[in-house]
Amino acid sequence: MNDFWTNILRYPRFFISSLVGLILVILTPFRNLFKNPKSRIFLTLGIILFFVSLYLILKTMVGL
């Protein structure tokens, strides 16, 4: 029974490490784009455009 609880307590650590690994894998291409000054401008504009459009969509959905 002791092994059962040991295995159950391992799941949160596995979940957190998997989530951190997934985030790092997703963000690596964006980090590489920041190395080039020309693509840095486009990436920054893309991120700003993404958040502005997300704000406008949510604002419209809520009805404000």
MARMAR-684862 format. One line per 5 residues: number of its first residue (from 1); for each residue x, y negated, z of N, C-alpha, C, O. Coordinates in Angstrom, 1 decimal. Example, Ala and Ser with C-alpha at 12.3 -4.5 7.8 and 13.67 -1.06 7.14 Angstrom:
residues 2
1 = 13.2:5.7:7.8:12.3:4.5:7.8:13.2:3.3:7.8:14.2:3.3:8.5 | 12.8:2.2:7.1:13.7:1.1:7.1:12.9:0.0:7.9:13.4:-1.1:8.0
***
This chain:
residues 64
1 = 0.8:1.2:0.0:0.0:0.0:0.0:0.9:-1.3:0.0:0.5:-2.3:-0.5 | 2.1:-1.1:0.6:3.0:-2.3:0.6:3.4:-2.7:-0.8:3.6:-3.9:-1.1 | 3.6:-1.7:-1.6:4.0:-1.9:-3.0:2.9:-2.7:-3.8:3.2:-3.5:-4.6 | 1.7:-2.3:-3.5:0.6:-3.0:-4.1:0.6:-4.5:-3.9:0.5:-5.3:-4.8 | 0.7:-4.9:-2.6:0.7:-6.4:-2.3:2.0:-7.1:-2.8:1.9:-8.2:-3.1
6 = 3.1:-6.3:-2.9:4.3:-6.9:-3.5:4.1:-7.2:-4.9:4.5:-8.3:-5.4 | 3.4:-6.3:-5.6:3.1:-6.5:-7.1:2.1:-7.6:-7.2:2.2:-8.4:-8.2 | 1.1:-7.7:-6.4:0.1:-8.8:-6.5:0.8:-10.1:-6.3:0.4:-11.1:-6.9 | 1.7:-10.2:-5.4:2.4:-11.5:-5.1:3.4:-11.9:-6.3:3.8:-13.0:-6.3 | 3.7:-11.0:-7.1:4.6:-11.3:-8.2:3.8:-12.0:-9.4:4.4:-12.7:-10.2
11 = 2.5:-11.8:-9.5:1.8:-12.3:-10.6:1.8:-13.9:-10.6:2.0:-14.4:-11.7 | 1.7:-14.6:-9.5:1.8:-16.1:-9.7:3.2:-16.5:-10.2:3.2:-17.5:-11.0 | 4.2:-15.9:-9.7:5.6:-16.3:-10.2:5.7:-16.0:-11.7:6.3:-16.8:-12.5 | 5.2:-14.8:-12.1:5.2:-14.5:-13.6:4.4:-15.5:-14.4:4.8:-15.9:-15.4 | 3.2:-15.9:-13.9:2.4:-16.9:-14.6:3.1:-18.2:-14.7:3.1:-18.8:-15.8
16 = 3.7:-18.7:-13.6:4.4:-20.0:-13.7:5.6:-19.9:-14.6:5.8:-20.8:-15.4 | 6.3:-18.9:-14.5:7.5:-18.8:-15.4:7.1:-18.6:-16.9:7.8:-19.2:-17.8 | 6.0:-17.9:-17.1:5.5:-17.8:-18.5:5.0:-19.1:-19.0:5.3:-19.5:-20.2 | 4.3:-19.9:-18.2:3.8:-21.2:-18.6:4.9:-22.2:-18.9:4.9:-22.9:-19.8 | 5.9:-22.2:-18.0:7.1:-23.1:-18.2:7.8:-22.7:-19.5:8.2:-23.6:-20.3
21 = 8.0:-21.4:-19.8:8.6:-21.0:-21.0:7.8:-21.4:-22.2:8.4:-21.8:-23.2 | 6.5:-21.3:-22.2:5.7:-21.6:-23.3:5.8:-23.1:-23.6:5.9:-23.5:-24.7 | 5.8:-23.9:-22.5:5.9:-25.4:-22.7:7.2:-25.7:-23.3:7.3:-26.6:-24.2 | 8.3:-25.1:-22.8:9.6:-25.4:-23.4:9.7:-25.0:-24.9:10.3:-25.7:-25.6 | 9.1:-23.9:-25.2:9.1:-23.5:-26.6:8.3:-24.4:-27.5:8.7:-24.7:-28.6
26 = 7.2:-24.9:-27.0:6.4:-25.8:-27.8:7.1:-27.2:-27.9:7.0:-27.8:-29.0 | 7.8:-27.7:-26.9:8.4:-29.0:-26.9:9.7:-29.1:-27.6:10.2:-30.2:-27.9 | 10.4:-27.9:-27.8:11.7:-27.9:-28.4:11.8:-28.6:-29.8:12.7:-29.4:-30.0 | 10.9:-28.3:-30.7:10.9:-29.0:-32.0:10.8:-30.6:-31.8:11.4:-31.3:-32.6 | 10.0:-31.0:-30.9:9.8:-32.5:-30.7:11.1:-33.1:-30.2:11.5:-34.2:-30.5
31 = 11.8:-32.4:-29.3:13.0:-32.8:-28.7:14.1:-33.0:-29.8:14.9:-33.9:-29.8 | 14.1:-32.0:-30.7:15.0:-32.1:-31.9:14.7:-33.2:-32.8:15.6:-33.8:-33.4 | 13.5:-33.6:-32.9:13.1:-34.8:-33.8:13.6:-36.1:-33.2:13.9:-37.0:-33.9 | 13.7:-36.1:-31.8:14.2:-37.4:-31.2:15.7:-37.6:-31.5:16.2:-38.7:-31.2 | 16.4:-36.6:-31.9:17.9:-36.8:-32.2:18.1:-37.7:-33.4:19.1:-38.4:-33.5
36 = 17.2:-37.6:-34.4:17.4:-38.4:-35.6:16.6:-39.7:-35.4:15.4:-39.7:-35.2 | 17.3:-40.9:-35.6:16.6:-42.2:-35.4:15.4:-42.4:-36.3:14.4:-43.0:-35.9 | 15.5:-41.9:-37.5:14.4:-42.1:-38.5:13.1:-41.3:-38.1:12.0:-41.9:-38.1 | 13.3:-40.1:-37.7:12.2:-39.3:-37.3:11.7:-39.7:-35.9:10.6:-39.4:-35.6 | 12.6:-40.3:-35.1:12.1:-40.8:-33.8:11.0:-41.8:-33.9:10.1:-41.8:-33.1
41 = 11.1:-42.7:-34.9:10.1:-43.7:-35.1:8.8:-43.0:-35.5:7.7:-43.4:-35.0 | 8.8:-42.1:-36.5:7.6:-41.4:-36.9:7.0:-40.6:-35.8:5.8:-40.6:-35.6 | 7.8:-40.0:-35.0:7.3:-39.2:-33.9:6.6:-40.1:-32.8:5.6:-39.7:-32.3 | 7.3:-41.2:-32.5:6.7:-42.1:-31.5:5.4:-42.7:-32.0:4.4:-42.8:-31.3 | 5.3:-43.1:-33.3:4.1:-43.5:-33.9:3.0:-42.5:-33.9:1.8:-42.7:-33.7
46 = 3.4:-41.2:-34.2:2.5:-40.1:-34.2:1.9:-39.9:-32.8:0.7:-39.6:-32.7 | 2.7:-39.9:-31.8:2.2:-39.7:-30.4:1.3:-40.8:-30.0:0.2:-40.6:-29.4 | 1.6:-42.1:-30.3:0.8:-43.2:-30.0:-0.6:-43.1:-30.8:-1.6:-43.3:-30.2 | -0.5:-42.7:-32.0:-1.7:-42.5:-32.8:-2.6:-41.4:-32.2:-3.8:-41.5:-32.2 | -2.0:-40.3:-31.8:-2.7:-39.2:-31.2:-3.4:-39.7:-29.9:-4.6:-39.3:-29.8
51 = -2.8:-40.4:-29.1:-3.4:-40.8:-27.8:-4.5:-41.8:-28.1:-5.5:-41.9:-27.4 | -4.3:-42.7:-29.0:-5.3:-43.7:-29.3:-6.5:-43.1:-29.9:-7.7:-43.4:-29.5 | -6.3:-42.1:-30.8:-7.5:-41.4:-31.4:-8.2:-40.6:-30.3:-9.4:-40.5:-30.3 | -7.4:-39.9:-29.5:-8.1:-39.2:-28.4:-8.9:-40.0:-27.5:-10.0:-39.7:-27.0 | -8.4:-41.2:-27.1:-9.1:-42.2:-26.3:-10.4:-42.6:-27.0:-11.4:-42.7:-26.4
56 = -10.3:-42.9:-28.3:-11.5:-43.4:-29.0:-12.5:-42.3:-29.1:-13.7:-42.5:-29.0 | -12.1:-41.1:-29.3:-13.0:-39.9:-29.4:-13.7:-39.7:-28.1:-14.9:-39.6:-28.0 | -13.0:-39.7:-27.0:-13.6:-39.5:-25.7:-14.5:-40.6:-25.3:-15.5:-40.4:-24.7 | -14.1:-41.8:-25.6:-14.9:-43.0:-25.3:-16.3:-42.9:-26.1:-17.3:-43.2:-25.5 | -16.2:-42.5:-27.3:-17.4:-42.3:-28.1:-18.3:-41.2:-27.6:-19.5:-41.3:-27.5
61 = -17.7:-40.1:-27.1:-18.4:-39.0:-26.6:-19.1:-39.3:-25.3:-20.2:-38.8:-25.1 | -18.5:-40.1:-24.5:-19.1:-40.5:-23.2:-20.2:-41.5:-23.4:-21.1:-41.6:-22.6 | -20.0:-42.3:-24.5:-21.0:-43.3:-24.8:-20.8:-44.7:-24.1:-21.7:-45.4:-23.9 | -19.5:-45.0:-23.9:-19.2:-46.3:-23.3:-18.9:-47.3:-24.4:-18.6:-48.4:-24.1
***
